[in-house]
Amino acid sequence: MKSILVQGSKNREALYHIQVSQNMGTPFKGTFEEEMPGLTFFQEIPKDIEVVWLLKPTLKALLRVASIPLIIADLTKFPEHDKKKVSGLPIIEGLIIPGSCRLGTMPPALFMKGPLGFISRSKSLAYEAAYETTKSGVGQSLVMVVKNGSLEKFKDILKKYFSIEEIREII
């Protein structure tokens, strides 16, 4: 995993998700916008950041990180007129590499390390696929939820920014 920055937030839910992700081994370089316990705070976004996780996505925050190669943000409650302004950005809702990284709110208990990579447009279908494969004893090397943009574009991003040799098949 490359250099990851998380948008700071002190609300209980955000702190919980950061802690769960850190417990899985997600290597955060630090935080921006708001200080958080245990993470280095950056006034400006460092030049080497390749992945950013927005816990509270706003249009201002998305435009601030527009040059970052991969943005993790749940835009479910985002205003439609603002979604159009960021439709070309490389935004995904979440990703998990079981045993080493979690960005987003995916529940780690559904996932198990294994050979399958899932790229889905639906969070519920991604969870269902992970649950069923885990239940049958076949784990996942990566699960990613993509709401906008070309799935092929995200496969290219995966190859460039993540070294996941264990993937035997991407579904």
C-alpha positions in Angstrom: 0.0 0.0 0.0 1.3 3.4 -0.9 1.0 6.7 1.0 -2.5 7.2 2.5 -3.9 10.4 4.0 -7.2 10.6 5.9 -9.5 13.6 6.3 -9.5 14.4 10.0 -12.7 14.1 12.1 -13.3 13.8 15.8 -16.8 12.4 15.7 -17.2 9.0 17.3 -18.0 7.1 14.1 -15.0 8.5 12.2 -12.7 7.7 15.1 -14.1 4.1 15.2 -13.5 3.5 11.4 -10.0 4.9 11.6 -9.2 2.6 14.6 -10.6 -0.5 12.8 -8.6 0.3 9.7 -5.4 0.9 11.8 -6.0 -2.4 13.6 -6.1 -4.1 10.2 -2.7 -2.6 9.3 -3.8 0.3 7.1 -0.6 2.5 7.0 -1.9 6.1 7.3 0.7 8.8 6.7 -1.4 11.3 8.6 -4.5 13.5 8.5 -5.6 16.9 7.1 -8.4 19.4 7.8 -8.7 18.3 11.4 -6.2 16.8 13.9 -6.8 13.3 15.1 -5.2 11.4 18.0 -2.2 9.3 17.0 -1.9 10.7 13.4 0.4 13.4 12.1 -1.5 16.5 11.0 -0.7 18.2 7.7 -1.8 21.8 6.9 -1.1 21.1 3.2 -1.5 17.8 1.5 2.0 16.2 1.0 3.1 15.8 -2.7 3.7 12.0 -2.2 0.1 11.1 -1.2 -1.4 8.6 -3.6 -4.6 7.7 -1.7 -6.9 9.9 0.3 -9.9 8.8 2.4 -12.6 11.5 3.0 -14.6 10.6 6.1 -16.9 13.7 5.6 -16.8 14.3 1.8 -17.7 17.9 0.9 -17.4 19.6 -2.5 -14.6 21.7 -1.0 -12.7 18.6 0.3 -13.1 16.8 -3.0 -11.8 19.7 -5.1 -8.9 20.1 -2.7 -7.8 16.5 -3.3 -8.7 16.3 -7.0 -5.1 15.7 -8.1 -4.8 12.6 -5.8 -4.8 9.3 -7.9 -7.4 7.5 -5.8 -10.1 9.0 -3.5 -12.1 7.0 -1.1 -15.5 8.7 -0.3 -19.1 7.6 0.2 -21.1 10.0 -1.8 -24.5 8.5 -1.0 -25.7 11.7 0.8 -23.8 14.0 -1.5 -26.0 16.6 -3.4 -26.7 15.5 -7.0 -25.6 18.9 -8.4 -22.2 18.5 -6.6 -21.8 14.9 -7.8 -21.7 16.2 -11.4 -18.9 18.6 -10.5 -16.7 15.7 -9.3 -17.9 13.0 -11.7 -14.4 12.7 -13.4 -12.5 12.1 -10.2 -11.2 8.6 -9.3 -13.6 8.1 -6.4 -14.5 4.8 -4.9 -16.7 4.1 -1.9 -14.3 1.7 -0.2 -11.8 -1.0 -0.5 -10.5 -3.8 1.7 -7.4 -6.0 1.4 -8.2 -8.6 4.1 -5.5 -8.8 6.7 -3.7 -5.6 5.7 -5.8 -2.6 4.7 -9.3 -1.1 4.9 -10.4 2.2 3.6 -14.1 3.0 3.9 -16.7 1.4 6.2 -16.6 -2.3 5.1 -17.2 -4.6 8.0 -13.9 -6.7 8.3 -15.7 -9.8 9.7 -17.2 -10.6 6.3 -13.8 -10.9 4.6 -11.0 -13.5 4.6 -7.7 -13.4 2.9 -7.7 -15.4 -0.4 -7.4 -15.3 -4.2 -10.5 -13.5 -5.4 -10.7 -9.8 -6.2 -14.1 -8.2 -6.4 -14.8 -4.9 -8.0 -18.5 -4.0 -7.6 -20.8 -1.0 -8.2 -22.9 -2.1 -5.2 -21.8 -2.2 -1.6 -24.5 -4.7 -0.7 -23.5 -7.1 -3.5 -19.8 -6.7 -2.6 -20.7 -7.7 1.0 -22.8 -10.6 -0.2 -20.1 -11.9 -2.5 -17.5 -11.6 0.3 -19.8 -13.3 2.8 -20.6 -16.2 0.5 -17.1 -16.8 -0.6 -15.8 -16.5 3.0 -18.5 -19.0 4.1 -17.4 -21.5 1.5 -13.7 -21.1 2.5 -12.5 -19.0 -0.4 -11.2 -15.6 0.6 -10.6 -12.3 -1.1 -7.4 -10.5 -2.0 -9.3 -7.3 -2.6 -12.8 -6.0 -2.6 -13.5 -2.5 -4.0 -16.8 -0.6 -4.4 -16.9 1.8 -7.4 -19.9 4.0 -7.9 -18.8 6.2 -10.7 -16.3 5.9 -13.6 -15.1 3.0 -15.7 -14.3 -0.2 -14.0 -11.4 -0.7 -16.4 -9.9 2.6 -15.2 -10.0 1.3 -11.6 -8.3 -2.0 -12.6 -5.5 0.2 -14.0 -5.3 2.2 -10.7 -5.1 -1.1 -8.8 -2.2 -2.3 -10.8 -0.3 0.9 -10.5 -0.8 1.7 -6.8 -1.4 -1.7 -5.1 0.9 -4.7 -5.2 -1.5 -7.5 -4.7 0.2 -10.6 -6.1 -2.3 -12.9 -4.5 -5.1 -11.9 -6.9 -5.8 -14.8 -9.2 -9.1 -13.5 -10.6 -10.9 -10.2 -10.6 -14.7 -10.4 -10.7 
